Structure formats: C-alpha cells, structure tokens
Amino acid sequence: MRAIVILIALAVAGCSYFPDRTEPPQRGASSSTSRGIDTLCMNDCLGSNGTKEFCEDRCSY
C-alpha cells in the first residue's frame, strides 16, 4: 500500500514540474521588449564586456 502512495506522489510531483504551456513561446526581439530589463544591471554587464544577449537574459525580470 505504501508503494502505491509513493508512486502516486512521485507522479503528481513529476507532472507539476513542467510549467503551464498555455502561453505561446516568446521569440526574437519581442521577448526582450515584453520583459522588464534593469538598466543599471545592463550597464554594469555591458561595461564588463558582456554580450548584449547575455546581459539581457541576466538583467531581465
């Protein structure tokens, strides 16, 4: 009986790991414009020779 309960709990935990996929994936420039970007973080990152793509990922919220 315990094994069944454990298996059910693991199955539920595994299914809840994946995010809700009702939103279409964001691609290209629209993803950076729809997310907020911390400008101070972006300036520091770019000043440290980070690439634009890396800094946008790092500084977005």
Secondary structure, 3 states (H helix, E strand, C coil): CHHHHHHHHHHHHHHHHCCCCCCCCCCCHHHHHHCCECHHHHHHHHHCCCCHHHHHHHHEC
